[in-house]
Amino acid sequence: MRNRARHAVLALTGAALAGAPLLLCASPASAGAPGVISVHRDGPAKSLPFTARRDGEAVISFAASAPGVSWARKGAESAVVAISVDGRHVTDLVVPSSEPVSRSLGLGHVGPGKHEVTLQFAKGSAPAARRVTLRRPAVEVPDAEAVALRHAPIVVGRTGWPLGDPYQNATTDTPLVAWHETRPAAAPGHKIIEYSVVWSNEDGGTDSPALMARWGRTTDIEWVYRVEVDESGDRVDGTAVYQAPMHMTLKFRGRYEGDHPVLQTCTSNNNMCDVISPEPPLRFLLDASRTRPDGRAREVVMDREPWTYRIAAQEMVREGKIEMPSDPATREVGDQRTYLFVEFAKKTGTPTGTGSVPGVALGVRLKGDPSALYRSDHDQPTWSIDRDGAVATTVELPEGTAVSDIASIEAIRRPTGSGDNGAPATVTSINRGFFLDDAYLPQPSSIDWKGSVTVTQEKPSAVVWRP
């Protein structure tokens, strides 16, 4: 079992590492920019001038913090900053932490020449929020991924119109990070761009225990918008679609700001509508310039933004969704620091009969009591993972467990419904495995494996990793 003093040191180290990218926030376009900007409740707006050396999509980056704010505490959830460019409201920033966190947001299209970003403390901020500090603010018009930035969606905040809270994304299900993926289209030289967003949680849809088992996190990750562009980067008419309520794919018929489609989070599980409610106060143009590495699960975008794990865990605590005390024998979500977060790769073979598709769960045995098996699916058939490729899950373990306490990790084949179609399942890698530290930040991964282990109807479990 881990030593608490050593664990505290790891927490401080993890927090420092999570902040390390702050040192890289520099841009030629921001020469002469102040090192720190602070905006205060009831205070004046602050300005950040910048010069764009060319026509294109601008991006602003900084390390944001708000003293007195904590996403874990009711009444202190976040501070909100409204961001405008040349007098036009472009995006909002929800700051859920009193500690600096590296962020980047889109600013939309700008022409060459001088411009001004305006930052204003905004409505929707929690009562405890008094000030937002932006360290090393920088604006650039990047060459890389310019087409992806050009078509990134503007996501209007969920309002629950006409009777809901128009500022609810400042306290729940807030959008954290975005990214894009591309693939070739049928037409030569064309490509399809798909945009996805990570939300801090989902108030509806899949319940939290199932999220931890089947997806390896309590955030909500959804694709939002997809479009085909030609060799010049222009949108191909009639190709734009979005993920609508009930996870339907519908043609986008809404309005654009430049090439940015305007969508609104309109369901409790963060699906989109292309009809916008009247006068919504919050809007988010996240920096979607980054993409997902090939062969990795979507959760890797959280791994490279460690603070997203902390926000996800804090929302669960504040909303009373955490079992206390944690008990790995129950299906309820316990303290997320007691979970092993694992990404592994699998593929399903050819069925030999009829019945449900088999999923794969992971089981963990500990050196102190190898007879006990802790399962990612908590022995719930629908919580095993039936999708193929790189996938993520979690295994709840007794409080204080460390990687050094693990004796083995097993793959467990489990049909997801009635019957069994007989297909084998093969696990080919474990890409990472870590616990969260005391600050809810991922510790460095110390579990990885590549190989081939097949589980079958006749042999439904097999060890895939030992220390």
C-alpha positions in Angstrom: 0.0 0.0 0.0 1.2 3.5 -0.8 2.9 5.7 1.6 0.9 8.9 2.2 3.9 11.2 2.6 5.4 10.0 -0.6 1.9 10.3 -2.3 1.7 13.9 -1.2 5.1 14.6 -2.9 3.8 12.9 -6.1 0.7 15.1 -6.0 2.8 18.3 -5.9 5.0 16.9 -8.6 2.0 16.0 -10.8 0.5 19.5 -10.3 3.8 21.1 -11.3 4.1 18.9 -14.4 0.5 19.7 -15.3 1.5 23.4 -15.2 4.7 22.9 -17.2 3.2 23.8 -20.6 2.5 27.3 -19.2 6.1 28.1 -19.9 5.5 27.6 -23.6 2.8 30.2 -24.1 4.6 32.5 -26.5 3.7 33.9 -29.9 5.3 36.3 -32.3 1.9 37.9 -32.7 1.8 38.9 -29.0 5.1 40.8 -28.8 4.8 43.5 -26.2 1.8 41.8 -24.5 1.6 42.1 -20.7 2.7 39.1 -18.7 -0.4 39.1 -16.5 -4.0 40.3 -17.1 -6.5 40.4 -14.2 -10.2 41.1 -14.7 -12.2 41.8 -11.6 -15.9 41.5 -10.7 -17.5 44.9 -11.2 -14.2 46.1 -12.7 -13.4 47.5 -16.1 -12.7 45.3 -19.1 -9.1 44.7 -20.0 -7.6 44.9 -23.4 -4.9 42.9 -25.2 -3.8 44.4 -28.6 -2.3 42.2 -31.2 -1.1 42.4 -34.7 -2.0 39.7 -37.2 0.7 39.3 -39.9 -1.7 37.5 -42.2 -5.3 36.7 -42.8 -6.6 33.6 -40.8 -8.0 32.1 -37.6 -6.7 33.6 -34.4 -6.0 31.6 -31.2 -5.5 33.0 -27.7 -3.6 31.1 -25.1 -2.9 31.7 -21.4 -2.8 30.1 -18.0 -6.1 31.0 -16.3 -6.8 31.0 -12.5 -9.5 32.4 -10.3 -8.7 32.8 -6.6 -11.4 31.4 -4.3 -12.9 29.2 -7.1 -13.2 25.4 -6.9 -15.3 23.2 -9.1 -15.8 21.0 -6.1 -17.7 23.6 -4.0 -21.2 24.8 -4.5 -21.2 28.6 -4.8 -17.6 28.6 -5.8 -17.7 26.6 -9.1 -16.2 29.0 -11.6 -15.5 32.5 -12.8 -16.6 33.4 -16.4 -14.8 35.8 -18.7 -16.4 37.1 -21.9 -13.9 37.5 -24.7 -14.4 39.8 -27.6 -12.4 40.7 -30.7 -12.7 44.2 -32.1 -15.9 44.6 -30.1 -17.5 41.4 -31.2 -18.3 38.7 -28.6 -16.5 35.6 -29.8 -16.2 33.1 -26.9 -16.5 32.7 -23.1 -14.0 31.2 -20.8 -15.2 29.2 -17.7 -12.4 29.2 -15.1 -13.0 26.3 -12.6 -9.8 26.4 -10.6 -7.8 28.7 -8.3 -4.6 27.1 -9.7 -3.3 28.2 -13.1 -4.4 25.9 -16.0 -3.2 26.2 -19.5 -6.0 27.0 -21.9 -6.4 28.0 -25.5 -9.5 29.3 -27.3 -10.4 30.3 -30.9 -11.0 33.9 -31.7 -12.4 33.5 -35.1 -11.3 35.0 -38.4 -9.1 38.1 -38.4 -7.6 40.1 -41.3 -4.0 41.3 -41.4 -3.3 44.3 -39.2 -4.0 45.5 -35.7 -6.8 44.1 -33.5 -7.9 44.2 -29.9 -9.0 41.4 -27.6 -11.3 42.6 -24.8 -11.7 40.5 -21.6 -14.6 41.2 -19.2 -15.6 39.5 -15.9 -19.1 38.1 -16.9 -22.4 37.1 -15.4 -22.7 33.4 -14.5 -19.7 33.6 -12.3 -20.1 31.9 -8.9 -20.6 34.2 -5.8 -17.1 33.3 -4.5 -15.4 34.4 -7.7 -13.9 37.8 -7.5 -11.1 37.9 -10.0 -9.6 36.0 -12.9 -5.9 36.1 -13.7 -4.5 35.3 -17.1 -0.8 34.6 -17.1 1.3 34.9 -20.3 -1.6 35.8 -22.6 -0.7 35.4 -26.3 -2.5 35.6 -29.6 -1.3 34.0 -32.8 -2.6 33.2 -36.3 -1.1 29.7 -36.7 -0.2 28.2 -40.0 -0.7 24.6 -38.7 -4.2 23.2 -38.9 -5.5 26.4 -40.3 -8.3 24.6 -42.1 -9.4 22.7 -39.0 -9.5 26.0 -37.0 -11.5 27.7 -39.8 -14.4 25.2 -39.6 -14.5 24.5 -35.9 -18.0 24.7 -34.4 -19.1 27.5 -32.0 -20.9 25.6 -29.2 -23.6 27.8 -27.5 -24.2 27.0 -23.9 -27.1 24.9 -22.7 -29.9 27.2 -21.5 -32.9 24.9 -21.0 -35.0 27.6 -22.6 -37.5 28.9 -21.7 -37.4 28.0 -18.0 -33.8 26.7 -17.5 -30.7 28.3 -16.2 -29.0 30.1 -19.1 -25.6 29.9 -17.3 -25.7 26.3 -16.3 -22.5 25.4 -18.2 -20.7 27.6 -15.6 -21.6 25.0 -13.0 -22.2 21.7 -14.7 -21.3 19.8 -17.9 -18.9 22.5 -19.0 -17.0 22.1 -22.3 -13.3 21.5 -21.5 -11.3 20.7 -24.6 -11.9 20.0 -28.3 -10.1 18.4 -31.1 -10.5 17.3 -34.7 -9.9 14.3 -36.8 -9.6 14.0 -40.6 -10.0 11.3 -43.2 -10.0 11.3 -47.0 -13.3 11.9 -48.7 -14.5 10.1 -51.9 -13.6 13.1 -54.1 -9.9 13.4 -54.9 -8.2 16.1 -52.8 -11.2 16.4 -50.5 -11.2 15.5 -46.8 -13.7 15.1 -44.0 -13.1 16.9 -40.7 -14.9 15.8 -37.6 -14.9 17.8 -34.4 -15.3 16.4 -30.9 -15.6 17.9 -27.4 -14.9 16.8 -23.9 -17.5 17.9 -21.3 -16.9 17.7 -17.6 -19.9 15.3 -17.1 -23.3 14.6 -18.5 -26.4 15.3 -16.4 -28.4 12.7 -18.5 -27.6 9.7 -20.6 -25.2 7.0 -19.4 -25.0 6.8 -15.6 -21.7 7.4 -13.9 -20.9 3.8 -12.9 -21.4 2.6 -16.4 -19.3 5.5 -17.8 -16.4 4.5 -15.6 -16.7 0.8 -16.7 -17.4 1.3 -20.4 -15.5 4.5 -21.1 -12.9 4.9 -18.3 -14.0 8.3 -17.1 -17.0 10.4 -16.0 -16.5 13.1 -18.5 -18.7 13.1 -21.6 -17.0 12.9 -25.0 -19.0 13.4 -28.1 -18.4 14.2 -31.7 -20.2 17.4 -32.5 -19.8 18.4 -36.2 -18.5 16.9 -39.4 -18.0 18.5 -42.8 -16.3 17.8 -46.1 -13.8 20.4 -47.5 -12.2 20.6 -50.9 -8.6 21.0 -51.8 -8.8 24.7 -51.1 -10.2 24.1 -47.6 -13.7 25.4 -48.6 -16.8 23.7 -47.3 -18.6 21.4 -49.8 -22.2 22.4 -49.9 -24.6 19.9 -48.3 -22.0 17.8 -46.5 -22.2 19.4 -43.0 -23.8 17.2 -40.3 -24.0 17.3 -36.5 -24.8 14.9 -33.7 -28.4 15.7 -32.7 -30.6 14.6 -29.8 -30.9 10.8 -29.4 -27.4 10.6 -31.1 -28.9 11.1 -34.5 -26.8 12.4 -37.4 -28.6 15.3 -39.1 -27.8 17.7 -41.8 -26.7 21.1 -40.5 -29.2 23.8 -41.5 -28.2 26.5 -39.0 -26.2 29.7 -39.4 -22.5 30.2 -39.8 -20.2 32.9 -38.5 -17.7 32.9 -41.3 -17.1 29.2 -41.7 -17.9 28.4 -38.1 -21.2 26.6 -37.7 -23.2 27.8 -34.6 -24.6 24.9 -32.6 -26.2 24.7 -29.2 -25.9 22.1 -26.4 -29.6 21.3 -26.1 -29.9 18.0 -24.2 -28.8 16.8 -20.7 -26.3 14.4 -22.4 -24.7 17.2 -24.5 -26.2 16.5 -27.9 -26.5 19.5 -30.3 -29.3 21.5 -32.0 -28.8 23.8 -35.0 -31.7 26.0 -33.8 -30.4 28.4 -31.1 -32.5 29.5 -28.2 -33.2 33.3 -27.8 -30.3 35.4 -26.5 -28.1 32.6 -25.0 -25.4 34.3 -22.8 -22.6 31.7 -23.1 -20.7 30.5 -26.2 -17.6 28.4 -26.6 -15.1 28.4 -29.5 -12.6 25.9 -28.2 -9.2 25.5 -29.9 -9.7 22.4 -32.0 -6.4 22.5 -33.7 -5.0 19.4 -32.1 -5.9 15.8 -33.2 -5.9 12.4 -31.7 -2.9 10.1 -32.2 -3.6 7.1 -34.4 -4.4 3.9 -32.6 -5.3 5.6 -29.3 -8.6 5.9 -27.5 -10.4 9.2 -27.4 -9.5 9.5 -23.7 -5.9 10.3 -24.7 -7.0 13.9 -25.2 -7.7 14.0 -21.5 -4.3 12.4 -20.7 -2.5 15.3 -22.3 -4.7 17.8 -20.4 -4.4 16.3 -16.8 -6.5 19.0 -15.3 -9.6 17.6 -17.0 -9.4 14.5 -14.7 -9.5 16.8 -11.7 -12.5 18.8 -12.9 -14.4 15.6 -13.7 -13.7 14.2 -10.2 -14.6 17.5 -8.5 -18.0 17.7 -10.3 -18.8 14.2 -9.1 -18.0 15.2 -5.5 -20.0 18.4 -5.6 -23.1 16.8 -7.2 -23.1 14.0 -4.5 -22.4 11.2 -7.0 -19.5 9.7 -5.0 -20.1 6.7 -2.7 -18.6 7.4 0.8 -16.8 5.5 2.0 -15.7 3.9 -1.3 -16.4 0.2 -1.7 -15.1 -1.7 -4.7 -17.7 -4.4 -4.0 -20.5 -2.1 -5.0 -21.4 -0.7 -8.4 -21.6 3.0 -7.2 -18.7 5.3 -8.2 -16.3 5.7 -5.3 -13.4 8.1 -4.8 -11.8 8.3 -8.3 -8.4 8.2 -6.7 -9.1 4.5 -5.9 -9.4 3.5 -9.5 -6.9 2.1 -11.9 -7.3 4.0 -15.2 -6.4 1.7 -18.1 -6.4 2.0 -21.9 -6.1 -1.2 -23.8 -6.6 -2.5 -27.4 -8.8 -5.4 -28.5 -10.4 -7.0 -31.5 -13.3 -9.4 -31.8 -13.1 -12.5 -33.9 -15.6 -14.2 -36.1 -18.8 -15.5 -34.4 -19.5 -19.2 -34.5 -23.2 -19.0 -33.6 -26.1 -16.7 -32.6 -26.5 -14.6 -29.5 -25.0 -11.5 -28.0 -21.6 -10.1 -28.9 -18.9 -10.7 -26.3 -17.3 -7.8 -24.5 -14.1 -7.7 -22.6 -13.7 -6.5 -19.0 -10.4 -6.2 -17.1 -9.8 -7.9 -13.8 -7.1 -7.0 -11.2 -5.7 -9.2 -8.5 -3.6 -7.8 -5.7 -0.5 -9.3 -4.1 -2.0 -9.1 -0.7 -5.0 -11.3 -1.6 -4.7 -12.8 -5.1 -7.9 -14.8 -4.6 -10.0 -11.6 -4.9 -10.7 -10.4 -8.4 -11.7 -6.7 -8.9 -13.6 -6.3 -12.2 -14.0 -3.2 -14.4 -17.5 -4.3 -15.2 -18.5 -5.0 -11.6 -20.0 -8.2 -13.1 -22.6 -6.3 -15.0 -22.9 -7.8 -18.5 -23.6 -4.6 -20.3 -20.6 -2.9 -18.7 -18.1 -5.0 -20.5 -16.6 -3.4 -23.7 -17.8 -4.7 -27.0 -16.3 -2.0 -29.3 -12.9 -2.8 -30.9 -9.7 -0.8 -31.2 -8.2 1.2 -28.4 -10.6 1.5 -25.5 -10.5 2.9 -21.9 -11.9 1.5 -18.6 -11.3 1.8 -14.9 -11.1 -0.8 -12.1 -12.1 0.2 -8.6 -9.6 -1.1 -5.9 -9.3 -0.8 -2.2 -8.3 2.7 -0.9 -4.5 3.1 -0.8 -3.7 0.6 -3.6 -0.7 1.5 -5.8 0.6 -0.1 -9.0 3.2 -1.9 -6.9 0.4 -3.8 -5.1 -0.9 -5.3 -8.4 -0.2 -9.0 -8.9 -1.9 -9.3 -12.4 -4.3 -7.8 -14.8 -6.7 -10.2 -16.6 -8.8 -10.0 -19.7 -12.3 -11.4 -19.1 -14.7 -12.3 -21.9 -18.3 -11.6 -21.1 -21.4 -11.7 -23.5 -23.1 -8.3 -23.3 -26.7 -9.7 -23.5 -28.7 -12.9 -23.9 -26.9 -15.8 -25.6 -23.4 -15.9 -26.8 -22.3 -15.8 -30.5 -19.1 -17.6 -29.7 -16.7 -15.0 -31.1 -13.3 -14.9 -29.5 -11.8 -11.6 -28.3 -8.1 -10.8 -28.5 -6.3 -8.2 -26.4 -3.2 -6.8 -28.1 -1.9 -4.1 -25.8 -2.2 -2.1 -22.7 -1.3 1.4 -23.6 -1.3 3.0 -20.2 -2.4 2.4 -16.6 -2.3 5.0 -13.8 -3.9 6.1 -10.6 -4.9 9.7 -9.8 -2.9 11.4 -7.1 -4.2 13.3 -4.1 -5.0 16.3 -6.3 -6.9 14.2 -8.8 -4.2 14.5 -11.4 -3.0 11.4 -13.3 0.3 9.9 -12.0 2.8 8.8 -14.6 1.7 5.6 -16.3 3.7 2.6 -15.2 1.8 -0.2 -16.9 2.2 -1.0 -20.6 2.3 -4.3 -22.6 2.1 -5.5 -26.2 1.3 -9.0 -27.3 -1.7 -11.2 -28.1 -4.0 -12.9 -25.6 -7.2 -14.4 -26.8 -10.2 -15.2 -24.6 -12.8 -17.6 -25.8 -16.1 -19.2 -24.8 -14.2 -22.2 -23.5 -11.4 -20.1 -21.8 -13.1 -16.8 -20.8 -10.2 -15.3 -18.9 -6.4 -14.9 -19.2 -3.6 -12.9 -17.7 -2.4 -10.1 -19.9 0.0 -8.3 -17.6 2.2 -9.0 -14.6 4.8 -6.7 -13.0 
